[in-house]
Amino acid sequence: MILMKNKLTVATITGVTAFTLAFCGSAFAQSSDALIDKLVEKGILSVKEATELREETDKGFTQSYAVKSGMPEWVNSLKFNGDLRLRFDSIYNDDPTFIDRDRFRYRMRFGATAMLANNFEAGLRLISGENAKGGFTSIDPISGNASFEDNASKKIIGLDLAYLKWSPINTPDWSATSIGGKMENPFIFSDIVFDPDYTPEGFAQQIGYNINDSHAAKLNLGGFILDEISRSSSDPFLLGSQLRLESTWSPKWQTSFGLSALMISGTENLTSANVPDQNKGNTRVNINAGTTNKPSYGPLANTFNPIVVDGAVIYSLESFPTYTGAFPIRLAADYVNNPAAHNNNQAFSAGITFGKSGKKGTWDLTYKYKYLESDSWFEELVDSDTGAFYKTGIPQSGGGTGYGAGTNLRGHYLRAAYSPYDFFTFSANYFLFDVIQGRSKNSESGRVQVDATVKF
């Protein structure tokens, strides 16, 4: 009689829980687990029966959700994710001709990931933003920021990710993933190579090999479309390969090293008329050379096939005052050399980070020095937040006077961040940068960004 009663209890709870979850979603999953734990505690269910109940509940929820959502059987799971960043952004300079600028801005991202059968994944993400410079109707490719302005006008939303990923190999030793579409950047670089908001379009291949328990080698390959030009057969493409070695020497010591080669083809078509002109710094050709007309600078003067070397060392303390968990200290540096340009073809950055924010009770402090010569890399791919004041202008770099980000910059970056909750991080960023070529009195500019970021 007692056994029959327990079985009846299990069946009843399973049905009710699955029915509730089917209608109310995963938000009640923790409540059902708590209920099952309480029944075990009271002796109504055994541990084995509780395990069976959880399995039946999960199975019932999956079946009910699939029926009610209309998802086909080959969709294993559908997950939503996103983040919202509110920012105060201030740019200032001591020069009397410079107009200081204060803005309140936001970046909103919302996406969905569908896990499919046979190790396939499809992803989609939307992002906020503003129209790219130069009359383009598309959103700035290296920023999702949008300013609060224009009498509370409705804001623009764009497509940030749209990809298909396949991982046919996933063994203890080997892994392989193919990606196509508009994707997260498959390469691991600092912002002197790619802005963190840049999501390339094309194809990528990632291969990983675990040499042993301490060392792993990774190969990242990518071929990306920079533009499609109907009136030309020389479309600009970006090709890249990156070999990395990541090592864990002990629970306290970790290292990573990377060697990469990048190449851009069709640079003659990377003009301001064809791609959004967000940054400045690259040397450009005077299309009126040899004439009596005033200089007019258009196409890029150099191509780009840089070699990039990077390395990082992490040492973790067991604890640190006011910090939750192990406390990492990270030293990192990278170097870029573009042999396609004979002058002004190098860039590097070096910095140190104490801690790592993102989890409740964690924080970080960062200092980094960056140096980007004008033709070290394509100006439209690097960090959009790092800029300085071109007081006199450098016409051959494609821009006149005014504040601008891109290459041809050197200076200091500071960051402090704290996470009071797993989902919330408060941070402050400080930039102090000057131009390299065309430097003049008061060309050095400061920038302050104060961010509140929520992830969900």
N, C-alpha and C positions, 0 to 999 in steps of 0.2 A: 504493500500500500504506500509506504514511504517512497519506494523507488518510482512507482507510478506517479506520485505527486511531484517528485523532483523532475521527472521527464516532462510532465505537463507544464511545470513552471518554466523549464528551459524553452519549451516550444512556444509558450505564450510570450515570454520576454523577447525571444528571437523575432517573432512575428511583429510585435508592437514596435520594437527598436528599429527593425528594417523599414517598417511602414513610416515611422517618424523621420528617419534619416532620408528616405526617398523624397519626402516633402520639404524638409527643413535643411538639408545639406549637411556638410561636415562640421558645422558649428556645434552640433549636438553630439559629436563623436566622443568628446571628452566626458560629457554627462553620462553617456551610456556606459563608458568604461568605469566611471565612478560608481554607478549603480551595480554593475557586475561585481566590482571589488567589495562593495558593501554586503552583497548576498553571500560572497565567499566568507567574509568576516563573521557573518551571522550563522554560518554553518548550513545555509540553505543550499548552496552549490559547493561542489568540490572544485579543486584547482583544475582538474581535467575537464570537468563540465564547463567551467568558466572559459577555458581555452577554446573548447568546441563552440561555445556560444559566441565568442568574439569572431571566430572564423565564419560561422553561419550568418552573423550580423553583417560582416563585410561582404559576403557573397550575396546576401539578400539586398543590401544597399546597392551594390554594383549592378545587379540585374534590374532592380526597380528604377535606378537612375537612368540606365540605358534605355529602358522602355519609355520613360516619361520625357527624356530629353531628345529622343529620336536618334541618338548616336548609334552608328552601326557597330557590329560586334568587334570589328578590327580596331576600334579606338579603345585603347586600354585605359587611358585617363585624360582628363582635360583640366589644366591648371591655369589659374589667372594670377597675374603678378603686376606690380607697378611701383612707382615712387613719385613723390611730390617734393620739389625743392623750392622754398621761398628764399629770395636773395635780395639783400641790399648791396648795390654795386656803385662804388664811388671812384672816379678817375680825376686826378688833380695834378697840377703842375704850377711851378712858381712863375713861369713866364707870363707877363701881363697880357699877351695876345692869346693865351690859352684860356678857353672857357671850361671851367670845372663842370663835371657832369655827375649828377646823382640820380640813380634809377632804382625803382623797386621792380623786381622781375620774378618770374617763376619758370620752372621746367616740370612738365607733367608727362609721365610715361605710363602706358597701360597696355599689357600684352596678354596673350594666351598661348599656351603650349599644349599640343596634342601629341600624346605618346601613342604610336600606332603599332600594329603587329609587325613582326620580323625586324625589329630594331630600327624602325623609322620614326622620325619626329618632324612635325610641322610647327612652325612658329610664326606669330604675327605680333607686331607691337606698334602702337600709335604714339606720337610725340607732339608736344607743343612746339612753337617756333615762330619766327618772323620771316617775311619774304627775303630771299637772298638779294644782295646788292646787284645793281645793273639791270633792273627791270625784269628779273626772273620771277615767275609766279610760284616757283618751288621754294621750299624752306631751306635756310642756311644749312649746308651739309655738315658743318663742324660745330653746330650749336643748336640746342633745343630751348634756349632761353627766349622768353617773350616778356616785353615790358608792359607794365600797367600804364595805359595811356589812351588817348583818343576818346575821352568821355565814356569810358567803360565799354568800348566796342567789343563785339564778339571776336574771339581769338581763333587763330589758324591751327588746324590739326593736320599732321602729315603722317606718312607711312615711314616708320623707322626700321622695322624688320619685316621680312616676308621670305622665309627660307624653308627648305626641305633638307633634313639631315638623315644620313644613313650610317649606322655603326655596325657593319657586318662582322667585325672581329673584336672580341672583348674577352680575352683570356688573361690568366695571371701574368703572362709574359708579354703579350702583344695586344695592341688596340689599333683600330683604324676607323676613321670617320671621314665621310665625304659630305660636303655642304654645297648647296647651290641656292642662289637668290640674293636677297639683300640681308646681310648677316652681321652678327657681332664680329669685330675684327679678330681673325684667327691668329694673328701675330701678337707677340708680347713685346711691346716697345714702350719707351717713355714718351712724354708729350713733345719732345723735340723731333719726333718722327711722325706720330699720329695724334691728333686731338682725341681725347677719350670718347667724345660723342660721335666720331666718324664711324659710320656703318657701311662698309664697302659693298659693291654689287658685282657679282660674278660667281666664281667657283673656288673652292678651297679643299685641300686634303690634309688631314692630320694623322700622323702615324706615331705610335708610342711603343717603346720597348723597355721593359724593366730588366736592366742588366743583372741586378741582384736586389736584395732587400734595401740597400742603401742608395743605389744609383739608378736613375731613369733617363733615357734619351728620348727626345721628341723631335720630329721633323714636321714643320709647317710649310705648306706650299699654297700659293694663291695666284689667281689670275683675275684681275678686276677691270671693269669697264669704267673709264673716266668720262667718256662722252661718245655719242653716236652722231656723226655728222653726215647728213644726207648728200652734201655736195662734195664729199671727199672720201677716198678709199683708205685714207690714213687716219683711222680713228685712234685716239689716245687710249693706251692700255697701261696697266700697272702689273708687273710680274714680280713675284717675290718668293724667296726660299729662306727658311730659318731653321738652324740646327741648335738644339738646346740640351744641356746636361744639368739635371737637377739632383742634388745629393743631400742626404741626411747622414752626417758623420756621427752624430750622437743626439740624444734628446735636446741638447742645448745648441748644437751647431748645425747650420744648414747653408748651402751655397747653391748658386745657379749661374750658369754662363751661357751666352748665346753668340752665335756668329751668323750674320744674315747678309743677303745680297738682294738689292732691289733694282728695278729698272722700269723707266717710263718710256714708252714709244709714242710717236706722234706728237711730240712736244710743240711742234710748230702750230698745232691746232688748239693748244691750251691757252687761247686768248680770252680776254675779258668778255668778248662777245659770245663765246661758246660755253664757258664755265663761270659760275658765280665768283666775282672778284671780292672775296671777303678780307684777305690779308694782303700784305705787301712785303717787298724785300728783294725778290729775284731781279737779276739784271735782264733788261729787255733790249731788243734791237731797235735802232732808229730807222724807221721805214722811209724817212726823207733824207737819208745820208747821201751826199753827193749832189744835192740840189740846193737851191737858194731858199727853199721853204724852211719854216721853223721846224726844229726837231719834233718828231712824233714817235713815241715809243710803243711798240705793239707786241710781237711774238717774243717768247723767251729766247735769250741769247745762248743758253746752254741746255744740254740734255741732262738727264739724271740717271746714274747707275751706281748709287753709293753702296759702300760696304759699312755695315753696322756691327759693332762689338759691344756687348754689355755684360755686366757681372754684378752679383750681389752676395753679401755675406750677412747672415742673420744669427745673432746670439741671443738666447732666451734665458732670462733670469727666472728662478722659480717663483719669485714674488717681487712686488714693488709697492711702496706705500701708495694708497688711494687707487690702486689698480686691481681689478679682479682677474685672477688667473695668472698664468705665466706671462712674463713681460718681455716682448721681443725688441731687440735693437737692430736696425737694418741699415747697412751701408751699401749704397748702390751707385753705379756710374755707367755711362755709355759714351761711345765715340762714333762719329759719322764722318766718312771721307768720301767725297764725290769726285772720282778721277775724271769725269767728263768735263768738269770745269777746271781751268788752269789756275784760277785765283779765287780767293774767298770761298773755298769749297769744304770747310771743316765745321764741325759742331760737336759739342760735348756737354754733358751735365754730370754733376756729382752731388750727392746729398746724404743725409742721415735722418732716420726716423726713429723716434722713441715711442714704443707702444703701438697699438693698433685699435682704432675705434670700430664700432659696429655691433658690439655686444654690450649688454647692460653693465655699467660700472667700468667701462674701458675708455681710454683716451689716447691721443697721439700728438706728438710735436714733431714738425718736419722743417728742415732747412735744406735748400737746394740752390746751387749756382748753375746757371745755364748760359751757354755761349753758342750762338747760331750765326755763322757767317752767311752772307747773302745768297750764295749759290750752293750751299751744302745740301739742300733738299727743296722740293717743291713747296712754295709758300702757302698754298691752299690746303695743305694737309696737317700742318703743325698746330699747336695750341692756339686757340682763338682768344684766350684771356691774357696772354703775355704780350704787352705792347709798350711803345714809347712815343715821344712827340717828335715828329719830323718838322722842325721849325723852318728850315730852309728848303726842305724837300730834296729828293734825289730823283730827277726826272727819269733817268735810265732804269730806275727800279719800278717804274710803272705807277708812281704815286707822287702827289705834290705834298704840300704841308698838311699837318694834322696828325692826330693820334692814330697809330696803326699797329696791329699785331702781325705776326708772321716770322720771317727770318731777318737777318741783319740786326740782331738784338743780343744784349748781354745784361745780366743782372741777377738779382736775388729774389728768392721765393720763400715765404714762411707760411706755415699752417699750424693751427691748433684746433683740436676737435675733441668733443666729449659726447658719449652716448649714455644718457640716463636710463634709457630703455633699449631693448633689442631693436625696436622699430624706429627709434628716433635718434638723430645725431645733430648736434649743434656745432658749427665750425666757423672759423674766421681765417681768411686768406689775405696775405699781403704781398704785393708785387712791387719791386723797385727796379726798373729797367731803363736802359739807355740804348740809343742806336749806335752801331759800330761805324759805318760809313755815313758821312753827313752829320756827325756829332757836332753840336754847338752848345752854347751856354743855355742851360735850362731845358735841354732836350730830354734829360732824365725825368721820368714820370712815375708817380705812385698810383697804386690801385688797391682798394680795400673791398673785399667781398665778405659779407656775413650771411651764413646760410643756416637754414633750418630744414632738415631733410627727414621725411617720413617714408618708410618702405612698407609695402603690404603685399 
